[in-house]
Amino acid sequence: MKAGLLRLGLIADASGDQYRLWYTHNASHYIGIDVHDVGDRQHTLVPGMAFTIEPGIYIRQAPLDSLPRTPENLAFIEKIQPAVRKYAGIGVRIEDSFLLEEGGLRNLSSAVPKTVSAIEALMRDPRAER
């Protein structure tokens, strides 16, 4: 994720936490009685547990506007501002839901389209067979 953001010009350094401006939530959560169920993330997963894997990137001007106006931050903002303008308003989250079974993981959302071409086809005709 960091390498991709660096390549797009949305961060200036992949070694730190600059990516957190655009990657604003956790990569996973448990599924249970609530969609966002509670649980101890340090606990080992066992059969019967359900969870998501859902990386997401959201590009908005607001995170840059809220940075303290230090010389370092101003230089950073100036460097990435063209890319932020270019990609502003774009958000992408790829979310899958999994159930851990005795024999391994079952992807509960395997039929959901994830490639650009599959998503565009779905948007053109939501009733089409996938």
N, CA, C and O atoms as CSV, one atom per row, in Angstrom:
chain,resi,resn,atom,element,x,y,z
A,1,MET,N,N,0.826,-1.186,0.000
A,1,MET,CA,C,0.000,0.000,0.000
A,1,MET,C,C,0.871,1.250,0.000
A,1,MET,O,O,0.619,2.196,-0.746
A,2,LYS,N,N,1.900,1.241,0.848
A,2,LYS,CA,C,2.786,2.392,0.908
A,2,LYS,C,C,3.487,2.608,-0.434
A,2,LYS,O,O,3.610,3.741,-0.899
A,3,ALA,N,N,3.941,1.531,-1.048
A,3,ALA,CA,C,4.642,1.656,-2.339
A,3,ALA,C,C,3.717,2.245,-3.397
A,3,ALA,O,O,4.145,3.072,-4.202
A,4,GLY,N,N,2.457,1.829,-3.403
A,4,GLY,CA,C,1.502,2.361,-4.370
A,4,GLY,C,C,1.219,3.831,-4.141
A,4,GLY,O,O,1.161,4.605,-5.097
A,5,LEU,N,N,1.039,4.230,-2.888
A,5,LEU,CA,C,0.800,5.640,-2.577
A,5,LEU,C,C,2.009,6.489,-2.942
A,5,LEU,O,O,1.859,7.613,-3.422
A,6,LEU,N,N,3.204,5.959,-2.717
A,6,LEU,CA,C,4.426,6.672,-3.087
A,6,LEU,C,C,4.495,6.831,-4.603
A,6,LEU,O,O,4.815,7.910,-5.100
A,7,ARG,N,N,4.198,5.766,-5.336
A,7,ARG,CA,C,4.222,5.804,-6.803
A,7,ARG,C,C,3.224,6.828,-7.348
A,7,ARG,O,O,3.502,7.490,-8.348
A,8,LEU,N,N,2.066,6.962,-6.696
A,8,LEU,CA,C,1.048,7.929,-7.126
A,8,LEU,C,C,1.371,9.357,-6.701
A,8,LEU,O,O,0.727,10.299,-7.162
A,9,GLY,N,N,2.370,9.528,-5.821
A,9,GLY,CA,C,2.733,10.855,-5.341
A,9,GLY,C,C,1.900,11.327,-4.169
A,9,GLY,O,O,1.902,12.514,-3.845
A,10,LEU,N,N,1.176,10.400,-3.517
A,10,LEU,CA,C,0.307,10.766,-2.394
A,10,LEU,C,C,1.020,10.733,-1.044
A,10,LEU,O,O,0.489,11.211,-0.041
A,11,ILE,N,N,2.216,10.169,-1.027
A,11,ILE,CA,C,3.109,10.273,0.129
A,11,ILE,C,C,4.503,10.560,-0.415
A,11,ILE,O,O,4.778,10.329,-1.592
A,12,ALA,N,N,5.370,11.060,0.440
A,12,ALA,CA,C,6.728,11.396,0.023
A,12,ALA,C,C,7.751,10.421,0.585
A,12,ALA,O,O,8.908,10.422,0.166
A,13,ASP,N,N,7.326,9.579,1.544
A,13,ASP,CA,C,8.240,8.669,2.219
A,13,ASP,C,C,7.457,7.436,2.655
A,13,ASP,O,O,6.514,7.539,3.440
A,14,ALA,N,N,7.847,6.280,2.149
A,14,ALA,CA,C,7.124,5.042,2.472
A,14,ALA,C,C,7.606,4.401,3.771
A,14,ALA,O,O,7.063,3.374,4.178
A,15,SER,N,N,8.597,4.970,4.425
A,15,SER,CA,C,9.131,4.333,5.632
A,15,SER,C,C,8.367,4.708,6.900
A,15,SER,O,O,8.541,4.060,7.931
A,16,GLY,N,N,7.532,5.732,6.845
A,16,GLY,CA,C,6.852,6.179,8.058
A,16,GLY,C,C,5.348,5.994,7.999
A,16,GLY,O,O,4.847,5.042,7.402
A,17,ASP,N,N,4.642,6.909,8.622
A,17,ASP,CA,C,3.188,6.818,8.758
A,17,ASP,C,C,2.413,7.777,7.863
A,17,ASP,O,O,1.221,7.985,8.087
A,18,GLN,N,N,3.053,8.366,6.859
A,18,GLN,CA,C,2.334,9.295,5.982
A,18,GLN,C,C,1.117,8.635,5.343
A,18,GLN,O,O,0.108,9.298,5.105
A,19,TYR,N,N,1.200,7.348,5.067
A,19,TYR,CA,C,0.080,6.631,4.451
A,19,TYR,C,C,-1.193,6.725,5.279
A,19,TYR,O,O,-2.288,6.587,4.734
A,20,ARG,N,N,-1.075,6.955,6.570
A,20,ARG,CA,C,-2.235,7.029,7.467
A,20,ARG,C,C,-3.155,8.206,7.137
A,20,ARG,O,O,-4.309,8.214,7.564
A,21,LEU,N,N,-2.671,9.193,6.391
A,21,LEU,CA,C,-3.552,10.280,5.938
A,21,LEU,C,C,-4.687,9.728,5.088
A,21,LEU,O,O,-5.805,10.242,5.120
A,22,TRP,N,N,-4.393,8.677,4.327
A,22,TRP,CA,C,-5.364,8.135,3.363
A,22,TRP,C,C,-5.921,6.786,3.801
A,22,TRP,O,O,-7.020,6.416,3.388
A,23,TYR,N,N,-5.203,6.059,4.611
A,23,TYR,CA,C,-5.612,4.746,5.121
A,23,TYR,C,C,-6.069,4.970,6.553
A,23,TYR,O,O,-5.278,4.888,7.493
A,24,THR,N,N,-7.367,5.254,6.705
A,24,THR,CA,C,-7.846,5.824,7.970
A,24,THR,C,C,-8.546,4.843,8.905
A,24,THR,O,O,-8.994,5.239,9.982
A,25,HIS,N,N,-8.648,3.594,8.524
A,25,HIS,CA,C,-9.287,2.633,9.428
A,25,HIS,C,C,-8.482,1.349,9.458
A,25,HIS,O,O,-7.524,1.193,8.700
A,26,ASN,N,N,-8.863,0.438,10.321
A,26,ASN,CA,C,-8.160,-0.831,10.433
A,26,ASN,C,C,-8.397,-1.699,9.205
A,26,ASN,O,O,-9.312,-1.452,8.419
A,27,ALA,N,N,-7.569,-2.705,9.056
A,27,ALA,CA,C,-7.657,-3.588,7.897
A,27,ALA,C,C,-8.642,-4.731,8.106
A,27,ALA,O,O,-8.897,-5.501,7.180
A,28,SER,N,N,-9.198,-4.853,9.307
A,28,SER,CA,C,-10.046,-6.010,9.594
A,28,SER,C,C,-10.924,-5.730,10.805
A,28,SER,O,O,-10.622,-4.867,11.629
A,29,HIS,N,N,-12.010,-6.475,10.893
A,29,HIS,CA,C,-12.823,-6.492,12.107
A,29,HIS,C,C,-13.577,-7.803,12.164
A,29,HIS,O,O,-13.784,-8.460,11.144
A,30,TYR,N,N,-13.986,-8.178,13.365
A,30,TYR,CA,C,-14.783,-9.387,13.533
A,30,TYR,C,C,-16.204,-9.154,13.026
A,30,TYR,O,O,-16.688,-8.023,13.008
A,31,ILE,N,N,-16.861,-10.227,12.617
A,31,ILE,CA,C,-18.273,-10.195,12.244
A,31,ILE,C,C,-18.999,-11.082,13.245
A,31,ILE,O,O,-18.567,-12.200,13.525
A,32,GLY,N,N,-20.099,-10.580,13.780
A,32,GLY,CA,C,-20.856,-11.377,14.747
A,32,GLY,C,C,-22.272,-10.877,14.819
A,32,GLY,O,O,-22.936,-10.705,13.797
A,33,ILE,N,N,-22.733,-10.643,16.024
A,33,ILE,CA,C,-24.081,-10.121,16.209
A,33,ILE,C,C,-24.201,-8.771,15.523
A,33,ILE,O,O,-25.220,-8.475,14.898
A,34,ASP,N,N,-23.154,-7.945,15.640
A,34,ASP,CA,C,-23.058,-6.695,14.895
A,34,ASP,C,C,-22.109,-6.911,13.725
A,34,ASP,O,O,-21.234,-7.775,13.782
A,35,VAL,N,N,-22.279,-6.130,12.669
A,35,VAL,CA,C,-21.355,-6.228,11.536
A,35,VAL,C,C,-19.936,-5.947,12.013
A,35,VAL,O,O,-19.001,-6.657,11.644
A,36,HIS,N,N,-19.777,-4.919,12.825
A,36,HIS,CA,C,-18.478,-4.607,13.414
A,36,HIS,C,C,-18.489,-5.127,14.846
A,36,HIS,O,O,-18.696,-4.371,15.795
A,37,ASP,N,N,-18.265,-6.415,14.984
A,37,ASP,CA,C,-18.331,-7.037,16.302
A,37,ASP,C,C,-17.044,-6.763,17.075
A,37,ASP,O,O,-15.996,-6.476,16.497
A,38,VAL,N,N,-17.155,-6.857,18.373
A,38,VAL,CA,C,-16.002,-6.620,19.239
A,38,VAL,C,C,-15.237,-7.920,19.422
A,38,VAL,O,O,-15.777,-9.006,19.215
A,39,GLY,N,N,-14.010,-7.800,19.803
A,39,GLY,CA,C,-13.184,-8.966,20.070
A,39,GLY,C,C,-11.763,-8.544,20.343
A,39,GLY,O,O,-11.351,-7.432,20.012
A,40,ASP,N,N,-11.029,-9.435,20.942
A,40,ASP,CA,C,-9.634,-9.185,21.276
A,40,ASP,C,C,-8.770,-9.523,20.068
A,40,ASP,O,O,-8.661,-10.689,19.689
A,41,ARG,N,N,-8.164,-8.526,19.472
A,41,ARG,CA,C,-7.352,-8.742,18.271
A,41,ARG,C,C,-6.090,-9.549,18.567
A,41,ARG,O,O,-5.428,-10.018,17.641
A,42,GLN,N,N,-5.759,-9.712,19.816
A,42,GLN,CA,C,-4.583,-10.500,20.186
A,42,GLN,C,C,-4.925,-11.982,20.334
A,42,GLN,O,O,-4.031,-12.823,20.429
A,43,HIS,N,N,-6.228,-12.300,20.354
A,43,HIS,CA,C,-6.690,-13.673,20.526
A,43,HIS,C,C,-6.486,-14.466,19.244
A,43,HIS,O,O,-6.757,-13.962,18.153
A,44,THR,N,N,-6.018,-15.686,19.362
A,44,THR,CA,C,-5.834,-16.551,18.196
A,44,THR,C,C,-7.191,-16.893,17.596
A,44,THR,O,O,-8.129,-17.227,18.320
A,45,LEU,N,N,-7.295,-16.808,16.271
A,45,LEU,CA,C,-8.535,-17.172,15.586
A,45,LEU,C,C,-8.772,-18.676,15.736
A,45,LEU,O,O,-7.837,-19.475,15.676
A,46,VAL,N,N,-10.030,-19.041,15.931
A,46,VAL,CA,C,-10.413,-20.441,16.047
A,46,VAL,C,C,-11.598,-20.706,15.128
A,46,VAL,O,O,-12.317,-19.774,14.770
A,47,PRO,N,N,-11.815,-21.975,14.737
A,47,PRO,CA,C,-12.959,-22.289,13.875
A,47,PRO,C,C,-14.256,-21.735,14.446
A,47,PRO,O,O,-14.512,-21.792,15.648
A,48,GLY,N,N,-15.065,-21.197,13.538
A,48,GLY,CA,C,-16.330,-20.576,13.917
A,48,GLY,C,C,-16.262,-19.061,13.945
A,48,GLY,O,O,-17.295,-18.392,13.975
A,49,MET,N,N,-15.062,-18.517,13.935
A,49,MET,CA,C,-14.921,-17.062,13.947
A,49,MET,C,C,-15.077,-16.512,12.533
A,49,MET,O,O,-14.610,-17.113,11.566
A,50,ALA,N,N,-15.740,-15.361,12.426
A,50,ALA,CA,C,-15.926,-14.676,11.149
A,50,ALA,C,C,-15.308,-13.291,11.260
A,50,ALA,O,O,-15.379,-12.641,12.304
A,51,PHE,N,N,-14.702,-12.854,10.163
A,51,PHE,CA,C,-14.019,-11.560,10.161
A,51,PHE,C,C,-13.896,-11.050,8.741
A,51,PHE,O,O,-14.118,-11.784,7.778
A,52,THR,N,N,-13.539,-9.779,8.627
A,52,THR,CA,C,-13.313,-9.164,7.325
A,52,THR,C,C,-11.822,-8.901,7.129
A,52,THR,O,O,-11.045,-8.852,8.082
A,53,ILE,N,N,-11.460,-8.736,5.888
A,53,ILE,CA,C,-10.198,-8.107,5.504
A,53,ILE,C,C,-10.619,-7.008,4.545
A,53,ILE,O,O,-11.199,-7.287,3.496
A,54,GLU,N,N,-10.328,-5.747,4.901
A,54,GLU,CA,C,-10.904,-4.628,4.163
A,54,GLU,C,C,-9.994,-3.409,4.096
A,54,GLU,O,O,-10.290,-2.383,4.710
A,55,PRO,N,N,-8.896,-3.506,3.361
A,55,PRO,CA,C,-8.078,-2.298,3.217
A,55,PRO,C,C,-8.836,-1.221,2.447
A,55,PRO,O,O,-9.581,-1.524,1.514
A,56,GLY,N,N,-8.647,0.020,2.836
A,56,GLY,CA,C,-9.332,1.128,2.166
A,56,GLY,C,C,-8.466,2.369,2.111
A,56,GLY,O,O,-7.748,2.685,3.060
A,57,ILE,N,N,-8.540,3.066,0.993
A,57,ILE,CA,C,-7.815,4.324,0.783
A,57,ILE,C,C,-8.843,5.386,0.406
A,57,ILE,O,O,-9.701,5.149,-0.444
A,58,TYR,N,N,-8.759,6.552,1.036
A,58,TYR,CA,C,-9.707,7.647,0.791
A,58,TYR,C,C,-8.922,8.943,0.642
A,58,TYR,O,O,-8.246,9.371,1.578
A,59,ILE,N,N,-9.007,9.566,-0.518
A,59,ILE,CA,C,-8.220,10.775,-0.795
A,59,ILE,C,C,-9.121,12.005,-0.666
A,59,ILE,O,O,-10.079,12.177,-1.420
A,60,ARG,N,N,-8.788,12.855,0.312
A,60,ARG,CA,C,-9.539,14.091,0.568
A,60,ARG,C,C,-8.542,15.184,0.963
A,60,ARG,O,O,-7.456,14.891,1.463
A,61,GLN,N,N,-8.908,16.409,0.740
A,61,GLN,CA,C,-8.054,17.537,1.102
A,61,GLN,C,C,-7.986,17.742,2.619
A,61,GLN,O,O,-6.966,18.203,3.133
A,62,ALA,N,N,-9.038,17.412,3.323
A,62,ALA,CA,C,-9.142,17.707,4.760
A,62,ALA,C,C,-7.954,17.215,5.596
A,62,ALA,O,O,-7.502,17.955,6.469
A,63,PRO,N,N,-7.431,16.016,5.374
A,63,PRO,CA,C,-6.282,15.611,6.201
A,63,PRO,C,C,-5.076,16.537,6.059
A,63,PRO,O,O,-4.369,16.794,7.033
A,64,LEU,N,N,-4.842,17.037,4.844
A,64,LEU,CA,C,-3.733,17.976,4.677
A,64,LEU,C,C,-4.028,19.303,5.356
A,64,LEU,O,O,-3.142,19.917,5.950
A,65,ASP,N,N,-5.273,19.739,5.264
A,65,ASP,CA,C,-5.658,21.010,5.878
A,65,ASP,C,C,-5.530,20.972,7.396
A,65,ASP,O,O,-5.347,22.010,8.032
A,66,SER,N,N,-5.627,19.774,7.981
A,66,SER,CA,C,-5.580,19.677,9.442
A,66,SER,C,C,-4.163,19.477,9.986
A,66,SER,O,O,-3.971,19.467,11.201
A,67,LEU,N,N,-3.182,19.318,9.118
A,67,LEU,CA,C,-1.807,19.159,9.600
A,67,LEU,C,C,-1.302,20.463,10.205
A,67,LEU,O,O,-1.589,21.537,9.677
A,68,PRO,N,N,-0.555,20.387,11.306
A,68,PRO,CA,C,0.072,21.595,11.855
A,68,PRO,C,C,0.975,22.235,10.801
A,68,PRO,O,O,1.628,21.527,10.035
A,69,ARG,N,N,1.016,23.521,10.758
A,69,ARG,CA,C,1.755,24.252,9.725
A,69,ARG,C,C,3.216,24.428,10.111
A,69,ARG,O,O,3.702,25.546,10.279
A,70,THR,N,N,3.914,23.284,10.250
A,70,THR,CA,C,5.353,23.307,10.513
A,70,THR,C,C,6.077,23.393,9.168
A,70,THR,O,O,5.487,23.081,8.134
A,71,PRO,N,N,7.338,23.808,9.166
A,71,PRO,CA,C,8.078,23.839,7.899
A,71,PRO,C,C,8.106,22.469,7.202
A,71,PRO,O,O,7.993,22.392,5.978
A,72,GLU,N,N,8.257,21.391,7.984
A,72,GLU,CA,C,8.296,20.047,7.402
A,72,GLU,C,C,6.957,19.696,6.755
A,72,GLU,O,O,6.921,19.185,5.635
A,73,ASN,N,N,5.858,19.970,7.459
A,73,ASN,CA,C,4.537,19.654,6.909
A,73,ASN,C,C,4.222,20.508,5.686
A,73,ASN,O,O,3.624,20.017,4.729
A,74,LEU,N,N,4.616,21.779,5.704
A,74,LEU,CA,C,4.372,22.640,4.549
A,74,LEU,C,C,5.117,22.128,3.312
A,74,LEU,O,O,4.579,22.162,2.205
A,75,ALA,N,N,6.350,21.655,3.496
A,75,ALA,CA,C,7.110,21.094,2.375
A,75,ALA,C,C,6.444,19.808,1.880
A,75,ALA,O,O,6.353,19.573,0.675
A,76,PHE,N,N,5.988,18.991,2.802
A,76,PHE,CA,C,5.289,17.745,2.446
A,76,PHE,C,C,4.013,18.052,1.663
A,76,PHE,O,O,3.757,17.449,0.621
A,77,ILE,N,N,3.227,18.979,2.163
A,77,ILE,CA,C,1.970,19.355,1.496
A,77,ILE,C,C,2.251,19.858,0.088
A,77,ILE,O,O,1.576,19.466,-0.863
A,78,GLU,N,N,3.247,20.725,-0.042
A,78,GLU,CA,C,3.583,21.261,-1.367
A,78,GLU,C,C,3.975,20.142,-2.329
A,78,GLU,O,O,3.622,20.173,-3.508
A,79,LYS,N,N,4.699,19.168,-1.821
A,79,LYS,CA,C,5.169,18.073,-2.674
A,79,LYS,C,C,4.020,17.181,-3.154
A,79,LYS,O,O,4.005,16.770,-4.314
A,80,ILE,N,N,3.058,16.878,-2.274
A,80,ILE,CA,C,2.013,15.917,-2.660
A,80,ILE,C,C,0.714,16.574,-3.127
A,80,ILE,O,O,-0.174,15.886,-3.630
A,81,GLN,N,N,0.590,17.895,-2.969
A,81,GLN,CA,C,-0.660,18.580,-3.313
A,81,GLN,C,C,-1.136,18.310,-4.746
A,81,GLN,O,O,-2.336,18.125,-4.945
A,82,PRO,N,N,-0.254,18.279,-5.751
A,82,PRO,CA,C,-0.748,17.978,-7.106
A,82,PRO,C,C,-1.435,16.605,-7.197
A,82,PRO,O,O,-2.466,16.470,-7.855
A,83,ALA,N,N,-0.871,15.606,-6.545
A,83,ALA,CA,C,-1.486,14.273,-6.569
A,83,ALA,C,C,-2.797,14.266,-5.789
A,83,ALA,O,O,-3.755,13.606,-6.192
A,84,VAL,N,N,-2.845,14.993,-4.682
A,84,VAL,CA,C,-4.095,15.059,-3.906
A,84,VAL,C,C,-5.187,15.703,-4.751
A,84,VAL,O,O,-6.323,15.227,-4.756
A,85,ARG,N,N,-4.864,16.773,-5.460
A,85,ARG,CA,C,-5.858,17.395,-6.353
A,85,ARG,C,C,-6.312,16.417,-7.430
A,85,ARG,O,O,-7.501,16.320,-7.732
A,86,LYS,N,N,-5.358,15.694,-8.003
A,86,LYS,CA,C,-5.667,14.748,-9.080
A,86,LYS,C,C,-6.602,13.635,-8.612
A,86,LYS,O,O,-7.513,13.249,-9.344
A,87,TYR,N,N,-6.391,13.120,-7.420
A,87,TYR,CA,C,-7.147,11.962,-6.941
A,87,TYR,C,C,-8.223,12.320,-5.915
A,87,TYR,O,O,-8.865,11.422,-5.369
A,88,ALA,N,N,-8.432,13.599,-5.643
A,88,ALA,CA,C,-9.396,14.029,-4.620
A,88,ALA,C,C,-10.773,13.425,-4.870
A,88,ALA,O,O,-11.258,13.378,-6.000
A,89,GLY,N,N,-11.379,12.972,-3.797
A,89,GLY,CA,C,-12.729,12.418,-3.878
A,89,GLY,C,C,-12.767,10.938,-4.222
A,89,GLY,O,O,-13.843,10.343,-4.280
A,90,ILE,N,N,-11.618,10.345,-4.450
A,90,ILE,CA,C,-11.578,8.914,-4.766
A,90,ILE,C,C,-11.403,8.129,-3.476
A,90,ILE,O,O,-10.550,8.444,-2.647
A,91,GLY,N,N,-12.213,7.121,-3.328
A,91,GLY,CA,C,-12.090,6.196,-2.212
A,91,GLY,C,C,-12.266,4.783,-2.728
A,91,GLY,O,O,-13.159,4.513,-3.532
A,92,VAL,N,N,-11.421,3.888,-2.268
A,92,VAL,CA,C,-11.495,2.493,-2.695
A,92,VAL,C,C,-11.333,1.610,-1.467
A,92,VAL,O,O,-10.386,1.758,-0.694
A,93,ARG,N,N,-12.273,0.694,-1.305
A,93,ARG,CA,C,-12.151,-0.314,-0.256
A,93,ARG,C,C,-12.487,-1.661,-0.881
A,93,ARG,O,O,-13.539,-1.827,-1.497
A,94,ILE,N,N,-11.593,-2.608,-0.718
A,94,ILE,CA,C,-11.829,-3.973,-1.169
A,94,ILE,C,C,-12.098,-4.777,0.106
A,94,ILE,O,O,-11.203,-4.962,0.930
A,95,GLU,N,N,-13.322,-5.246,0.258
A,95,GLU,CA,C,-13.694,-5.935,1.497
A,95,GLU,C,C,-14.120,-7.361,1.201
A,95,GLU,O,O,-14.949,-7.614,0.327
A,96,ASP,N,N,-13.538,-8.276,1.943
A,96,ASP,CA,C,-13.943,-9.675,1.893
A,96,ASP,C,C,-14.314,-10.111,3.297
A,96,ASP,O,O,-13.738,-9.644,4.280
A,97,SER,N,N,-15.284,-11.013,3.381
A,97,SER,CA,C,-15.711,-11.591,4.651
A,97,SER,C,C,-15.318,-13.066,4.665
A,97,SER,O,O,-15.514,-13.779,3.681
A,98,PHE,N,N,-14.769,-13.507,5.774
A,98,PHE,CA,C,-14.268,-14.868,5.891
A,98,PHE,C,C,-14.859,-15.564,7.109
A,98,PHE,O,O,-15.188,-14.930,8.111
A,99,LEU,N,N,-14.984,-16.868,7.000
A,99,LEU,CA,C,-15.357,-17.731,8.115
A,99,LEU,C,C,-14.240,-18.739,8.271
A,99,LEU,O,O,-13.887,-19.426,7.312
A,100,LEU,N,N,-13.678,-18.839,9.464
A,100,LEU,CA,C,-12.658,-19.844,9.725
A,100,LEU,C,C,-13.365,-21.142,10.091
A,100,LEU,O,O,-14.091,-21.216,11.082
A,101,GLU,N,N,-13.138,-22.161,9.272
A,101,GLU,CA,C,-13.730,-23.475,9.496
A,101,GLU,C,C,-12.624,-24.458,9.889
A,101,GLU,O,O,-11.440,-24.131,9.796
A,102,GLU,N,N,-13.002,-25.637,10.319
A,102,GLU,CA,C,-12.011,-26.640,10.710
A,102,GLU,C,C,-11.006,-26.899,9.593
A,102,GLU,O,O,-9.822,-27.106,9.857
A,103,GLY,N,N,-11.476,-26.889,8.338
A,103,GLY,CA,C,-10.607,-27.180,7.202
A,103,GLY,C,C,-9.903,-25.976,6.616
A,103,GLY,O,O,-9.166,-26.122,5.641
A,104,GLY,N,N,-10.098,-24.798,7.169
A,104,GLY,CA,C,-9.454,-23.594,6.653
A,104,GLY,C,C,-10.430,-22.450,6.484
A,104,GLY,O,O,-11.523,-22.467,7.050
A,105,LEU,N,N,-10.040,-21.463,5.713
A,105,LEU,CA,C,-10.861,-20.271,5.510
A,105,LEU,C,C,-11.872,-20.472,4.389
A,105,LEU,O,O,-11.570,-21.076,3.360
A,106,ARG,N,N,-13.079,-19.953,4.608
A,106,ARG,CA,C,-14.071,-19.885,3.537
A,106,ARG,C,C,-14.335,-18.412,3.274
A,106,ARG,O,O,-14.711,-17.666,4.177
A,107,ASN,N,N,-14.134,-18.002,2.030
A,107,ASN,CA,C,-14.385,-16.620,1.637
A,107,ASN,C,C,-15.880,-16.478,1.371
A,107,ASN,O,O,-16.390,-16.977,0.368
A,108,LEU,N,N,-16.572,-15.800,2.270
A,108,LEU,CA,C,-18.023,-15.637,2.167
A,108,LEU,C,C,-18.418,-14.659,1.071
A,108,LEU,O,O,-19.576,-14.634,0.652
A,109,SER,N,N,-17.487,-13.867,0.609
A,109,SER,CA,C,-17.789,-12.854,-0.406
A,109,SER,C,C,-17.058,-13.128,-1.720
A,109,SER,O,O,-16.773,-12.201,-2.477
A,110,SER,N,N,-16.758,-14.381,-1.987
A,110,SER,CA,C,-15.967,-14.720,-3.174
A,110,SER,C,C,-16.667,-14.363,-4.479
A,110,SER,O,O,-15.998,-14.153,-5.491
A,111,ALA,N,N,-18.000,-14.287,-4.482
A,111,ALA,CA,C,-18.724,-13.976,-5.716
A,111,ALA,C,C,-18.787,-12.478,-6.011
A,111,ALA,O,O,-19.236,-12.085,-7.088
A,112,VAL,N,N,-18.355,-11.654,-5.094
A,112,VAL,CA,C,-18.411,-10.203,-5.279
A,112,VAL,C,C,-17.291,-9.784,-6.231
A,112,VAL,O,O,-16.140,-10.171,-6.031
A,113,PRO,N,N,-17.612,-8.997,-7.266
A,113,PRO,CA,C,-16.571,-8.582,-8.219
A,113,PRO,C,C,-15.549,-7.666,-7.552
A,113,PRO,O,O,-15.891,-6.837,-6.708
A,114,LYS,N,N,-14.270,-7.835,-7.955
A,114,LYS,CA,C,-13.203,-7.034,-7.357
A,114,LYS,C,C,-12.290,-6.383,-8.377
A,114,LYS,O,O,-11.596,-5.420,-8.051
A,115,THR,N,N,-12.274,-6.880,-9.593
A,115,THR,CA,C,-11.412,-6.258,-10.607
A,115,THR,C,C,-12.145,-5.069,-11.216
A,115,THR,O,O,-13.372,-4.985,-11.165
A,116,VAL,N,N,-11.379,-4.161,-11.787
A,116,VAL,CA,C,-11.971,-2.983,-12.418
A,116,VAL,C,C,-12.969,-3.409,-13.487
A,116,VAL,O,O,-14.085,-2.891,-13.533
A,117,SER,N,N,-12.579,-4.348,-14.347
A,117,SER,CA,C,-13.475,-4.758,-15.440
A,117,SER,C,C,-14.745,-5.423,-14.908
A,117,SER,O,O,-15.826,-5.192,-15.451
A,118,ALA,N,N,-14.639,-6.240,-13.865
A,118,ALA,CA,C,-15.825,-6.894,-13.310
A,118,ALA,C,C,-16.751,-5.879,-12.633
A,118,ALA,O,O,-17.972,-5.993,-12.740
A,119,ILE,N,N,-16.193,-4.909,-11.951
A,119,ILE,CA,C,-17.012,-3.879,-11.304
A,119,ILE,C,C,-17.693,-3.011,-12.358
A,119,ILE,O,O,-18.873,-2.688,-12.223
A,120,GLU,N,N,-16.962,-2.630,-13.404
A,120,GLU,CA,C,-17.565,-1.826,-14.465
A,120,GLU,C,C,-18.682,-2.588,-15.172
A,120,GLU,O,O,-19.708,-2.004,-15.520
A,121,ALA,N,N,-18.487,-3.890,-15.386
A,121,ALA,CA,C,-19.537,-4.707,-16.006
A,121,ALA,C,C,-20.775,-4.750,-15.113
A,121,ALA,O,O,-21.896,-4.654,-15.613
A,122,LEU,N,N,-20.594,-4.889,-13.827
A,122,LEU,CA,C,-21.714,-4.898,-12.885
A,122,LEU,C,C,-22.439,-3.552,-12.897
A,122,LEU,O,O,-23.668,-3.506,-12.844
A,123,MET,N,N,-21.685,-2.467,-12.968
A,123,MET,CA,C,-22.294,-1.141,-12.985
A,123,MET,C,C,-23.108,-0.922,-14.265
A,123,MET,O,O,-24.138,-0.249,-14.239
A,124,ARG,N,N,-22.647,-1.489,-15.380
A,124,ARG,CA,C,-23.391,-1.361,-16.638
A,124,ARG,C,C,-24.690,-2.161,-16.593
A,124,ARG,O,O,-25.719,-1.692,-17.080
A,125,ASP,N,N,-24.656,-3.368,-16.011
A,125,ASP,CA,C,-25.835,-4.224,-15.980
A,125,ASP,C,C,-25.820,-5.045,-14.693
A,125,ASP,O,O,-25.249,-6.135,-14.664
A,126,PRO,N,N,-26.442,-4.534,-13.627
A,126,PRO,CA,C,-26.434,-5.229,-12.342
A,126,PRO,C,C,-27.089,-6.611,-12.376
A,126,PRO,O,O,-26.850,-7.424,-11.483
A,127,ARG,N,N,-27.919,-6.892,-13.402
A,127,ARG,CA,C,-28.610,-8.182,-13.480
A,127,ARG,C,C,-27.824,-9.228,-14.230
A,127,ARG,O,O,-28.220,-10.393,-14.257
A,128,ALA,N,N,-26.712,-8.841,-14.845
A,128,ALA,CA,C,-25.934,-9.778,-15.672
A,128,ALA,C,C,-25.332,-10.883,-14.793
A,128,ALA,O,O,-24.998,-10.667,-13.629
A,129,GLU,N,N,-25.209,-12.054,-15.383
A,129,GLU,CA,C,-24.555,-13.176,-14.697
A,129,GLU,C,C,-23.092,-12.849,-14.495
A,129,GLU,O,O,-22.450,-12.249,-15.357
A,130,ARG,N,N,-22.572,-13.250,-13.347
A,130,ARG,CA,C,-21.147,-13.036,-13.082
A,130,ARG,C,C,-20.433,-14.352,-13.057
A,130,ARG,O,O,-19.221,-14.393,-12.848
